[in-house]
């Protein structure tokens, strides 16, 4: 009887229904729709003027021309913007994580005096802000305009992430902290040596969120930075997409033969690929932590 039930259970698991096939087709179509823009951007980054004009839809790799990439890599402004973005991503993410983790841990402690008042003030900022002009006046008054810190300090902490971290720390069993206090550990030691090690998947998730936001930073740079030497990579990309600068045109003409025309689309698509590739290369290494962090809801016994 048990063998018969096992066979029935195995058959029901392995059987593919019409609904499964229909759902699979829908998922394949949605995946193709999502992947196609990236696919065409990569193809167009290797296109030349003739092939791009001959194939408007450009579904296949008709040519393999590296002029777009060579143009970007010969531009000094590109490397300057890469350095700025790397600094913003590394330093900014560290500041984000430090302030978010320490703030969330403090707010999660029930013995904190005025805890509800602090939480109410923090939640208030999620719905009401000072506005763009008052914020600009504050940044200007602090002397941060046209500095790299104008792209880091105004967004040093995310209220939304802070509250999620606080709720997570509150869900941890108090027995862990009580046992550490009996051994003479203070709050800093508890946080560094107990809470953080058991929360690595959760922390890796928010580290990825903050890093992606910092790498894609353009809004604060657009507001507070006017020096070309301080433009991050996304502002550089925006300028390339809006219009090919004279510098890029001159570089491309030097790389091409005299009878060839500059394919501005290839240069623009190459810029998109180059600015997107670094964060895509980092994601696979933190994907497992990202999946675990999303599923974390407490401590497993």
Rosetta blueprint (number, residue, H / E / L):
1 X L
2 X H
3 X H
4 X H
5 X H
6 X H
7 X H
8 X H
9 X H
10 X H
11 X H
12 X H
13 X H
14 X H
15 X L
16 X L
17 X L
18 X H
19 X H
20 X H
21 X H
22 X H
23 X H
24 X H
25 X H
26 X H
27 X H
28 X H
29 X H
30 X H
31 X H
32 X H
33 X H
34 X H
35 X H
36 X H
37 X H
38 X H
39 X H
40 X H
41 X H
42 X H
43 X H
44 X H
45 X H
46 X L
47 X L
48 X L
49 X H
50 X H
51 X H
52 X H
53 X H
54 X H
55 X L
56 X L
57 X L
58 X L
59 X L
60 X L
61 X L
62 X L
63 X L
64 X L
65 X L
66 X L
67 X H
68 X H
69 X H
70 X H
71 X H
72 X H
73 X H
74 X L
75 X L
76 X H
77 X H
78 X H
79 X H
80 X H
81 X H
82 X H
83 X H
84 X H
85 X H
86 X H
87 X H
88 X H
89 X H
90 X H
91 X H
92 X H
93 X H
94 X H
95 X H
96 X H
97 X H
98 X H
99 X H
100 X H
101 X H
102 X H
103 X H
104 X H
105 X H
106 X H
107 X H
108 X H
109 X L
110 X L
111 X L
112 X L
113 X L
114 X L
115 X H
116 X H
117 X H
118 X H
119 X H
120 X H
121 X H
122 X H
123 X H
124 X H
125 X H
126 X H
127 X H
128 X L
129 X L
130 X L
131 X L
132 X H
133 X H
134 X H
135 X H
136 X H
137 X H
138 X H
139 X H
140 X H
141 X H
142 X L
143 X L
144 X L
145 X L
146 X L
147 X L
148 X H
149 X H
150 X H
151 X H
152 X L
153 X H
154 X H
155 X H
156 X L
157 X L
158 X L
159 X H
160 X H
161 X H
162 X H
163 X H
164 X H
165 X H
166 X H
167 X H
168 X H
169 X H
170 X H
171 X H
172 X L
173 X L
174 X H
175 X H
176 X H
177 X H
178 X H
179 X H
180 X H
181 X H
182 X H
183 X L
184 X L
185 X L
186 X L
187 X H
188 X H
189 X H
190 X H
191 X H
192 X H
193 X H
194 X H
195 X H
196 X H
197 X H
198 X H
199 X L
200 X H
201 X H
202 X H
203 X H
204 X H
205 X H
206 X H
207 X H
208 X H
209 X H
210 X H
211 X H
212 X H
213 X H
214 X H
215 X H
216 X L
217 X L
218 X L
219 X H
220 X H
221 X H
222 X H
223 X H
224 X H
225 X L
226 X L
227 X L
228 X H
229 X H
230 X H
231 X L
232 X L
233 X H
234 X H
235 X H
236 X H
237 X H
238 X H
239 X H
240 X H
241 X H
242 X H
243 X L
244 X L
245 X L
246 X H
247 X H
248 X H
249 X H
250 X H
251 X H
252 X H
253 X H
254 X H
255 X H
256 X L
257 X L
258 X L
259 X L
260 X L
261 X L
262 X L
263 X L
264 X H
265 X H
266 X H
267 X H
268 X H
269 X H
270 X H
271 X H
272 X H
273 X H
274 X H
275 X H
276 X H
277 X H
278 X H
279 X H
280 X H
281 X H
282 X H
283 X H
284 X H
285 X H
286 X H
287 X H
288 X H
289 X H
290 X H
291 X H
292 X H
293 X H
294 X H
295 X H
296 X L
297 X L
298 X L
299 X L
300 X L
301 X L
